[in-house]
Amino acid sequence: MKRWKLGLLAGVLFSGLALAGCGSDGGGQPSEDGDAETKKITMGYFPNLDHAPAIVGLKKDIFAKHLDGVEIKTEPFPDGNNFMDALNSGNLDIGYVGPGPAISRFMAGNDVVILASAANGATLIVAREGSGIEQVADLSGKSFCTPGIGCTHDVQLEKMMLDIGLTTNRIGGDVIHQKQPPATVEALFESEQMDAAALPEPWGTYLVETANASIIVEWDEVAWGETLPSVVLVSSKAFVEKNPELVKNFLKAHTEAIKFVNENRDDSITAINDTLYELTQKRLPESVLTKSWERMKFTSEVHSEALQEWADASYDLKFIQEPPKLDGLVDTTLIEEISK
């Protein structure tokens, strides 16, 4: 875990937010009588703005209220691969991650199930001042970056490019794509080493507000912008089957946290910025967080068709080698049960 925590500290400017984790000693163990559900749970999440339901839910003790009597251990993760490794190994019971890693691991045969969405949107496509890029078609012969190769934001932009006949140098086209941490993009724009970027919030808004970047595609006009989850709540089927009541209570906390952040924007932003300050003694400009907040939707509703279309596009773009079949990945039975 030490390497993860060092990576988190090194990547605070990457994420913009952070919450110190309490570590993990193998959550999901049975209680002493061997019959009752576990009294301990390990929860993972990313220190990102669209993980607000997790961060604010912890900060405001919403999870503690609904999981009364359950020891909650938390672990922030630097990326989706580490998160999914922990879930697959049993070191993590439940948590928040982007849909891409969840889909990839499901297709690889890992035990993973999406229980709910947490946020939709949160992708902004921007270009540096003087790049000459005003629309996606202008990317021909130019360069762009995303946080990962084949990540949610990469597939969203490359799908839009593919629809108008553009592809990256990875698959024979003339658009240069690179993987770059969002915190490095401002310097790359200033030195004219990068022309455009597809980024998670608040990084796109940050570049617009502080580096005179221009918006090429708004969050709700990006491919599947309003329906594709940027964050999903996942667990393993084994953990859910073993601990149905605990998971139901977790989902109650999840839905209350979403309700809170939707009804209390300023309070939520303050809680998030306070969390950042607690770890780094730095805060993001509130104007950036406030404007970023408007570029995402916090919701528990899962649009399975958007997940399938995103996965199909990943196949068309040769990020995955087999046609994706996602039957069984999404199971909203429990959240529908508690909503009745």
N, C-alpha and C positions, 0 to 999 in steps of 0.2 A: 504493500500500500504506500510505502514511502515514496516510490517513484511517481505514483499518481499524484500525491500531494505536492511534490516538488513541481510536477508538470502543471498543476493547477495554479500554484503561486506564480510560476513563470508565465502562465497564460492568462493572468487576470486582465491584462489590457486587451487580450484576444476576446474575452467573454464580456467584459464590461461589468460583470457582476460576480460575486463569489460568496459562498457561505461555508464556513469551516465545518468539515464533517467530523463526526464522532468516531469514525473508524468502523470496522466490522469484524466480528469474531464468529461469523458463520450463522447469520440469522436464519430463521425458519426451522430451528430445532424444536422437537416436540417438548411439551411440558412434562413435568416429573411423573405424572400419573400415566403418561403414554396414550391417553385417550382424548383429552381435550385438545383444542386447537392450540397452536403455538402462542406463547405470551411474549414473543420477541419477533421483531420484523426489521429487516434492513432495507432502507429506501434509498434509491439513487436518483440523481437528477443532474442537469447541467447548470452551471452558473451563467445562464443566458436570460435575456429579457422575456422571451416567450415561455420560459419555465416559471413565470410569475405564480401560477397556482401552487406549485411546489414550494417556492421560496417564501411567498407570503403566507401560505398555509402553515408552514413551519414557524415563521416569525410571529404569527398571530395565534399560535397554539390551537389551530383548527384541527390538525391531525391528532394532537394530544387529547383534545376533548372527545373525539369520536373513537379513539383507540385507548380509552381509559383502561388502565391495568396492563397495557401492552408496552413493553420496552421498545422504543423507536430509536433505531440507530440510523444515521444518515451518512451518505457518501457522495460527494460531488465528483463528477467525472470530467476529464479533459476532452473526450471524444466518444463517439458511438461504439467504436470497436472495443475499447476498454470496458464500456458499460455492458455490452453484450457478452464479452468474455466472462465478466463477473456473474451475470445472470446464468450463463450456461454452466459455470462451475459450481453454482450453488452459494456463492459468496454474496449474492444479492437476491432479494425476494421479489421486489416490485419497484417500479420507478418510471421515470420520464426520459424519453429518448426520441430522436427523429425517426420518421417512418422508414427511411432508407436502410439503416442498420437492422431494424426489425425485419423488414422484408428480406434482406439478403440472408440473414441467419435462418429465417423460416425456410427459405428455399434450399438452404444447405442442410436442412434436417434438424436444426436445433429446436428445443422445446420452448417456444415463445408464443404468447397470445396477446393481442391488443384488446384491452378491456374498455378503453374510452379514448377520446381525443382530449387534448388540453388546450391547444391553440391552433388556429389556422392562419395562413398568410405569412407575414413577417419576412418576405423576400423582396428586396428592392434592387433594381438594376440601374447602375449609375455609370457615368463616364467622366473622365477628368476634363477640366477646362482646357480648351484648345485641341481636343482630340479629333474634332470634326464629326463626332458620332452624335446623331440626333435620334436615330431609330435603330432597331435591330439589324436592318439591312446594311447599315453603315459599318457593321463589324467586319465586313469582308476585308481581308488583308491586315486587320488590326489584332490586338491582343486583349484578352480578358482573363480574370482570375475568379476563383471560387474557393471556399474553405477546404474542399476536398475534390478528388477525382470521382465523378459519378455521385456526388452528394445531392441532396434534395435540390439545392439551388442550381447546381450545375445542370442537372437533368431538365429542370424547368426552363432555363435559358436555351440549352442545346435543342430542346424540343421545338421552341419557337424558331430557332435558326433553321432546323431541319425542314420545317413547314414552308420556308421560303427558299430552300435550296442551298443553305449554307451549312458547312460542317467544319469541324476543327481539324488541325493537323494530325490528331490522333487517328482519324479515320479517313485521311486523304484530302481534307479540305485546306483552305488557306487562312483560317482563323486560328490564331495561336492561343492555346489555353494553358494556364498554369495553376497549380495549387498554391495558395498563399493564405497565411493566417490573416483574418480581417484587420488586426491592429497594424499590420505592415503596409496596408494598401495606401494610406495617406502619403507615406514617404515615396512609394512607387509612383503615385500620381504626380507628386511634386517634382520628381526626377525624370518624369516622362518615360519611365520604364514599363508602364502599364497603361492601357487605354480605357479599360472599362472593368466593371466587377459586378457579379451577382452575389449579394451578401445577405446574411440574416440581420434582422434589426437587433440593436440600434445602429449597426455599423454603416448601413447605407445612408441613413439620416445624418449620422455623425459627419460623413464626408460632405454631404450637401451643406450642412450648417457651418462646418469649420474649414473646408478645403475648396469651396466653390464648385464642387462636383454638380453635374446636372443629372436630373432623373430621366432615364431613357424609357423605363417601363415601371409604372406604379405597381404596388403590391397586388392590387385587385385586378390588374391586367396581365400579370405574369401567368403563364400556363397553370391552370387549376388554382389560381391565386386565392380565391375565397373558399374553396372546398378541400384543398389538400392540407392535411394536418402538417404543421411544422413540428409539433410535439404530440406524441401519443403516450398513453399510460400502458405499460406492459408488465407482464409477469410470466411465469411458466405455468403450463396447464397442471403440472404436478402440484405446485404450490397452491393454486386455486382450488383444486379438487380436495386437497388435504385441509384447507383452511377457508371454507366458503363464507363463514360468518365474519371472520376477520377481514377478508377481502371486501365483503359488503360494507363493513364499517369504514374501511379505507376509501371506498368509492363514495360513501356519504360525505366524508371529509373532503374528497376531491371536488365533488359538486358544490359544496358550500364554499370552498376556496375560490372556485370559478365565479360563483355568485358575488363573493366579496370583492374580487378584483374588478369585476364589471361594474359594481355599484360604488366603488371607492377608489377611483383612479389615483387621485392625489395622495391619499394615504398609502396606497400600494406602492406608488413610485417612491415615496419617502422611505418606506420600509426597505425597498430594494436598494436605494442609494445608501441607506444607513448600513445595510449589510456589506456593501462594497467598502464603505469607509472603515468598518470594523476590521476588515481584513487588510486593507492597503493604505489607509489614511488618505484615500483619494475618492473623489466623487465625479460622476459624469454630469455634464451640464443638464439641468432639469429640463431645459427647452428641448434638448435632444431626446430625452426619455419621453417627454410628453408627446412630441410629434411622432416618435416611433410607436407609441402606444396606439395611435390611430391607424397604424398599418398592420394590425393583426386583430383576430377575433378570438376571444377566450370562450371555448365551448367544449362540452363533453361529447357532442354528436360526431360520430364517425361516418364519413362519406366513403364507403368501401369502393364505390366505382372510381373515385379519384385515385385511391391507392392502386387499383388495378391498372388504370390508365397510365399512372406514373411508372409502374413496373413494366408495362408494355413498351413505353417509350425508352426505358433503360435497355430493354432488349433490342429495340430498333437502332439504338445508338451504340450497340455492342458493348455496353457496360456489363451485361450478363449474357451468358452463352445459351441459355435454354429459355423457351417461352415460359413466362411466369404463371404459375397456378397458385392462387392465394386462398383457395378454399380452406377454411379452418383457421386462418390467421386472426380474423376478427371474431370476437365473441362478446357481444354486448348484453348477454342474458342477465347478468347480475345487476348492471346499472339500470336496465329496464325494469328489473324487479323492484329496486329501491325507489324508482320514480313513480310507481303506481300509487 
